Amino acid sequence: MSTPPLLPVTNQQAVQSQPPINTPAFHTFFSHLSTSIRDGLSQRRPWAELVDRNSMARPESLTDALSRIGKNLVYFKVNYVTVIQL
């Protein structure tokens, strides 16, 4: 009875670590991305202002409600995006 041939567990040629990406374009991309995120988060409104029940009142009409929704979307857009991302 002969033993079956052993299969290699690792291939020394295939196990090569790739160097980290360190090009000027890559660095510029992440620098721009970081700046954009910081600028976006700086436009965030206080959370207490978003959930302040004293500032909430029933709108008088559908037009008033739609106007408020539009204004709130613009004013609290960063807060809303943050909540959606969670």
KADAHU-V644037 format. One record per run of one state. SS is the DSSP state (alpha for helix, beta for strand, coil for the rest). FROM is the first residue (numbers start at 1). TO is the last residue. Records with the same first field share a line. If there is no record, write none. Layout:
# KADAHU-V644037
SS=FROM-TO / FROM-TO
This chain:
# KADAHU-V644037
coil=1-23 / 43-46 / 51-52 / 56-61 / 76-76 / 86-86
alpha=24-42 / 47-50 / 53-55 / 62-75 / 77-85
